[in-house]
Amino acid sequence: MVNNVSVLGHGNPVIASTAYRQWSRLNTNSRFNFNAVAEFSERLLAKVPKNLDTVFLVNSGTEAVDLALRLSKAFTKREDVLCCEESYHGWSLAADAVSTSTSDNPQAAQSRPAWVHVVDAPNDYRGTHRGEGAGVRYAEDAARLLHQLERDGKPIGTFIAEPRNGNAGAIGTPRGYLNAVYATVRNHGGVCIADEVQVGYGRLGAHFWGFEEHGAEPDIITMAKAMGNGHPLGAVITRREIADALAAQGAFFSSSGGSTLSSRIGLTVLDVIESDKLQANAAAVGQILTDGFTELMNKHDIIGTAHGMGLYQGLEFVRDHVTLEPAAEETRAICARMLQLGIIVLPTGDRQNILKIKPPLCFTAESARFFLRMLDKVLREGW
């Protein structure tokens, strides 16, 4: 239930054949321009808003986020970054600095550099603002912080966020939040990064990218994981004017992510997603999970709520529906019992009380129903 890297599944014969053919011919970095690099870049650009016209191919999600932050800093000439609580963006110095999730880095708050500023996680289930209108209120809080930082001589150059908070449990961004924050950041001279490393590439089913759910349009998009089906591949997509701002700092190239091999694999992943209708599968099978979780919520009090959509979902366990006390110990025990029944599922989120549900996009309706039956069995019989 937990693999958004091997998006096409393990041992995919089409990917294996592509890799074999390209390894048998040539594999070199993006200092040299080959058809595969250009073709893959064009295919990616066809998936994003038209004003985004420049692609950087990289090795990983961490490298994509690191490069995106560097691009934004070069363009705005501002160091300060705004990010959200309970978020994860990577392990390099810069990507880790804007990662606030204590489940990934228990020292996140203490090790945070002065140029990183944090707003509340826009969680309308258990956060500062809940229910109807929560997104607007969270956006107003972010606007107040942006105004204050500008008055303090620390104007924000970059806002980075996942359109859905992945590691927090696939928690959706409340309606009205993303567009409002994007607008405020831009009004203050900053740029906005949509981190699609986990939630993008068709995983949400109804949308290829998470930002599409909100009708929002970022200035920079980061992506990885699903792109290579386990092969090291990521990308940053932005506008030419932002890319040009980095040119004075040196010529960019990528040894692995921008190679002929990676580009061919990347093209093949997109081909298989389209030919096997895997985005549509994510929507259909994801709906089976969503409906199943609704049924389980009516039967088991330990389930507080279900987050997510498509094949990125999270099931949150609580001890009390009023206080929302996290059932972290129970979640770990449920995962251990599920493993005995043949299902790999893990806790996620800073409270470790949410089941992380992000299987490969080839996940079947049969597998979804088996997972739901086994989860019902565990919740009925105990763990």
C-alpha positions in Angstrom: 0.0 0.0 0.0 3.1 2.3 0.2 5.0 2.8 -3.1 4.6 6.0 -5.1 8.1 5.4 -6.6 7.4 2.2 -8.6 4.3 3.9 -10.1 3.9 1.3 -12.8 4.5 -1.6 -10.5 7.6 -3.8 -10.0 9.4 -5.5 -12.9 7.4 -3.7 -15.6 8.6 -5.3 -18.9 8.1 -2.2 -21.0 10.4 -0.2 -18.7 12.9 -3.0 -18.6 13.0 -3.3 -22.4 13.5 0.5 -22.7 16.3 0.5 -20.2 18.0 -2.4 -22.0 17.8 -0.9 -25.4 19.2 2.5 -24.3 21.9 1.0 -22.1 23.0 -1.0 -25.2 23.4 2.2 -27.2 24.4 5.3 -25.3 24.1 7.0 -21.9 25.5 10.4 -21.4 24.6 13.6 -19.5 22.6 16.6 -20.5 25.6 18.7 -21.5 25.0 16.9 -24.8 21.6 17.5 -26.5 20.0 14.3 -27.8 16.5 13.7 -29.1 15.4 11.9 -26.0 16.2 14.8 -23.8 14.2 17.2 -26.0 11.3 14.8 -26.6 10.9 14.2 -22.9 11.1 17.9 -22.0 8.4 18.6 -24.7 6.1 15.9 -23.3 6.4 17.4 -19.8 5.7 20.9 -21.0 2.5 19.6 -22.7 1.3 18.6 -19.2 1.7 22.0 -17.5 0.3 25.5 -18.0 1.5 27.2 -21.2 3.4 30.0 -19.5 5.8 27.4 -18.1 8.2 26.7 -20.9 11.6 25.6 -19.4 12.6 22.2 -18.1 15.5 21.2 -15.9 16.0 17.4 -15.6 17.5 16.3 -12.3 18.2 13.1 -10.3 15.6 13.2 -7.5 12.9 15.1 -5.7 15.4 16.5 -3.2 17.5 17.9 -6.1 14.4 19.3 -7.8 13.4 21.2 -4.6 17.0 22.4 -4.0 17.2 23.7 -7.6 13.8 25.3 -7.4 14.8 27.2 -4.3 18.0 28.3 -6.0 16.1 29.5 -9.1 13.7 31.5 -7.0 16.4 33.1 -5.0 18.3 34.1 -8.2 15.1 35.5 -9.8 13.8 37.5 -6.8 17.2 38.2 -5.2 15.6 37.4 -1.9 16.7 34.7 0.5 13.6 34.4 2.7 11.3 31.4 2.2 7.8 30.7 3.5 6.7 27.1 4.0 4.0 25.1 5.8 4.1 23.2 9.1 4.2 19.4 8.9 5.7 19.4 5.4 8.5 17.4 3.8 10.5 18.5 0.8 13.8 16.6 0.8 17.2 16.0 2.5 19.7 18.4 1.0 20.6 21.4 3.1 18.1 23.7 1.4 15.3 21.2 1.0 15.7 20.0 4.6 15.7 23.6 5.8 12.1 24.1 4.4 11.0 20.7 5.6 9.1 21.1 8.9 7.8 17.6 9.5 9.0 16.3 12.9 8.3 12.7 11.8 11.0 13.1 9.1 13.3 15.4 11.1 12.7 15.5 14.9 15.1 18.5 15.1 13.3 20.5 12.4 12.3 23.4 14.6 15.6 23.7 16.4 17.8 23.4 13.2 15.7 25.8 11.1 17.8 28.7 9.6 16.7 32.3 10.0 15.7 32.6 6.4 12.9 30.0 6.7 9.5 31.2 8.0 6.6 28.9 8.7 2.8 29.1 8.6 0.3 26.7 10.1 -0.4 23.6 8.1 -3.8 24.3 6.4 -5.5 21.4 8.0 -9.3 22.0 8.3 -9.8 18.8 10.3 -7.6 19.3 13.4 -5.8 22.6 12.7 -6.1 26.2 13.9 -9.1 26.8 11.6 -11.6 24.1 10.9 -14.7 23.4 8.7 -16.2 25.8 6.2 -14.1 28.8 5.3 -11.0 27.4 6.9 -8.9 27.9 3.7 -9.7 31.7 3.6 -8.8 32.1 7.3 -5.5 30.2 6.9 -4.7 32.4 3.8 -5.4 35.5 5.9 -3.0 34.3 8.6 -0.3 33.8 5.9 -1.0 37.3 4.5 -0.5 38.9 7.9 2.8 37.1 8.3 3.9 38.2 4.8 3.1 41.8 5.6 4.9 41.6 9.0 8.0 40.1 7.4 8.1 42.8 4.8 7.9 45.5 7.5 10.7 43.8 9.3 12.9 44.0 6.3 12.6 40.3 5.4 10.4 40.2 2.3 9.5 36.7 1.2 11.1 35.6 -2.1 9.6 32.1 -2.2 6.5 30.2 -1.1 6.8 26.4 -1.3 4.0 23.9 -0.5 2.6 20.6 -1.7 -0.9 21.2 -3.1 -1.8 18.3 -0.7 0.3 17.7 2.3 1.7 14.3 1.5 3.7 13.1 4.5 1.1 14.7 6.8 -1.3 12.1 5.5 -2.5 13.2 2.0 -4.3 16.1 3.8 -6.1 18.3 1.4 -5.5 22.1 1.2 -8.8 23.8 2.1 -10.7 25.5 -0.7 -9.6 29.1 -1.2 -6.2 28.8 0.4 -3.7 28.1 -2.4 -4.8 30.8 -4.9 -5.1 33.4 -2.1 -1.6 32.7 -0.8 -0.1 32.6 -4.3 -1.7 36.0 -5.1 -0.4 37.5 -1.8 3.1 36.2 -2.4 3.2 37.5 -5.9 1.9 40.9 -4.8 4.9 41.0 -2.4 7.3 40.2 -5.3 7.8 36.5 -4.5 7.3 33.4 -6.6 5.4 30.2 -5.8 6.7 26.6 -5.9 4.3 23.7 -6.2 6.0 20.6 -4.9 4.4 17.7 -6.9 7.1 15.1 -6.1 4.6 12.9 -4.1 1.1 14.0 -5.2 1.6 14.7 -8.9 1.8 12.6 -12.1 -1.8 11.4 -12.2 -1.8 9.9 -8.7 -4.8 12.0 -7.6 -6.9 10.5 -10.4 -9.1 13.5 -11.2 -6.0 15.6 -11.8 -2.6 15.0 -13.2 -1.1 17.7 -10.9 -2.2 18.7 -7.4 -2.4 22.4 -8.2 -5.0 21.6 -10.8 -7.4 20.7 -8.0 -7.4 24.3 -6.9 -7.3 26.0 -10.4 -4.0 27.5 -9.2 -0.9 28.2 -11.4 2.6 28.0 -9.8 5.7 29.7 -11.0 7.8 26.6 -10.5 6.9 23.0 -10.3 9.1 20.2 -8.8 8.5 16.6 -9.6 10.3 13.2 -9.2 9.4 9.7 -7.8 6.8 8.5 -10.3 8.8 10.0 -13.2 11.2 7.1 -13.5 9.4 4.2 -11.9 12.3 3.8 -9.5 15.0 5.1 -11.8 16.6 8.3 -10.5 14.7 11.0 -12.3 13.2 14.4 -11.4 12.5 17.7 -13.0 11.9 21.4 -12.4 9.6 23.3 -14.7 9.5 27.1 -14.7 9.4 30.2 -16.9 12.3 31.2 -19.1 12.8 34.5 -17.2 13.2 32.6 -14.0 15.6 30.1 -15.6 17.6 32.9 -17.2 18.2 34.5 -13.7 20.3 31.5 -12.8 22.5 31.5 -15.9 24.9 34.1 -14.4 25.7 31.5 -11.7 26.8 28.9 -14.2 25.6 26.4 -16.8 23.3 23.7 -15.5 23.5 20.0 -16.4 22.5 16.7 -14.9 24.6 13.6 -15.0 21.9 11.1 -14.2 18.5 12.7 -14.4 19.3 14.5 -17.7 20.9 11.4 -19.3 19.6 9.8 -22.5 18.8 6.7 -20.4 16.7 8.7 -17.9 14.9 10.6 -20.7 13.9 7.4 -22.5 12.7 5.8 -19.3 10.8 9.0 -18.5 9.1 9.0 -21.9 8.2 5.3 -21.5 6.6 6.0 -18.0 4.4 8.6 -19.6 3.6 6.3 -22.5 2.5 3.5 -20.1 0.5 5.9 -17.8 -1.4 6.9 -20.9 -1.7 3.6 -22.8 -2.8 1.7 -19.6 -5.1 4.5 -18.5 -3.4 4.6 -15.1 -4.7 8.0 -14.1 -8.2 6.8 -14.8 -7.4 3.7 -12.8 -6.2 5.9 -9.9 -9.6 7.7 -10.0 -11.7 4.5 -10.2 -9.8 2.4 -7.6 -9.3 5.4 -5.4 -13.0 5.8 -5.3 -13.4 2.2 -4.1 -11.0 3.1 -1.2 -12.8 6.3 -0.4 -16.2 4.6 -0.3 -14.8 1.8 1.7 -13.3 4.2 4.3 -16.7 5.9 4.6 -18.3 2.5 5.4 -15.5 1.6 7.9 -15.9 5.0 9.6 -19.5 4.2 10.3 -18.5 0.9 12.0 -15.3 1.7 13.9 -15.0 4.7 16.3 -11.2 4.7 16.1 -11.4 6.2 12.6 -11.5 10.0 12.9 -11.6 10.9 9.2 -10.3 10.0 5.8 -8.0 12.3 3.8 -6.9 12.3 0.1 -8.2 11.3 -3.2 -7.3 8.9 -6.0 -4.4 6.7 -5.0 -3.0 9.0 -2.4 -5.1 8.7 0.8 -4.7 8.7 4.5 -6.9 7.2 7.2 -6.6 9.0 10.5 -7.1 7.2 13.8 -8.2 9.1 17.0 -9.1 8.1 20.5 -11.7 10.7 20.9 -13.8 12.4 18.2 -14.0 15.6 20.3 -10.5 16.1 21.5 -9.0 14.3 18.4 -6.4 12.7 20.6 -4.1 10.9 18.1 -4.2 7.1 18.4 -0.5 6.7 17.5 0.2 3.5 19.5 -2.9 1.9 18.0 -1.9 2.9 14.5 1.5 1.2 14.8 -0.2 -2.0 16.2 -2.7 -2.0 13.3 0.1 -1.7 10.8 1.9 -4.6 12.5 -1.2 -6.8 12.4 -1.8 -5.9 8.7 1.7 -7.0 7.9 0.8 -10.5 9.3 -2.1 -10.5 6.9 0.1 -9.8 3.9 -0.4 -6.0 3.6 2.4 -3.4 3.9 1.1 -0.2 5.3 2.8 2.4 7.4 1.9 5.3 9.8 2.6 8.8 8.7 2.2 12.4 9.9 3.8 14.2 12.8 1.4 12.4 15.2 2.0 9.0 13.5 -1.7 8.3 13.6 -2.6 8.2 9.9 -2.3 5.2 7.6 -0.2 6.2 4.5 -2.0 4.8 1.4 -0.2 5.4 -1.9 0.1 2.2 -3.9 1.4 1.9 -7.5 -1.0 3.3 -10.1 -1.6 -0.2 -11.4 -3.3 -1.1 -8.1 -6.4 -3.1 -8.9 -10.0 -3.0 -7.6 -9.5 -6.5 -6.3 -6.5 -5.4 -4.3 -8.3 -2.4 -2.9 -11.2 -4.6 -1.7 -8.8 -7.1 -0.1 -7.1 -4.2 1.7 -10.5 -2.9 3.0 -11.6 -6.4 4.1 -8.4 -7.0 6.0 -8.5 -3.6 7.6 -12.1 -4.2 8.7 -11.0 -7.6 10.1 -8.2 -6.0 12.1 -10.4 -3.3 13.5 -13.1 -5.8 14.4 -10.9 -8.4 16.0 -8.3 -6.2 17.6 -4.6 -5.9 17.2 
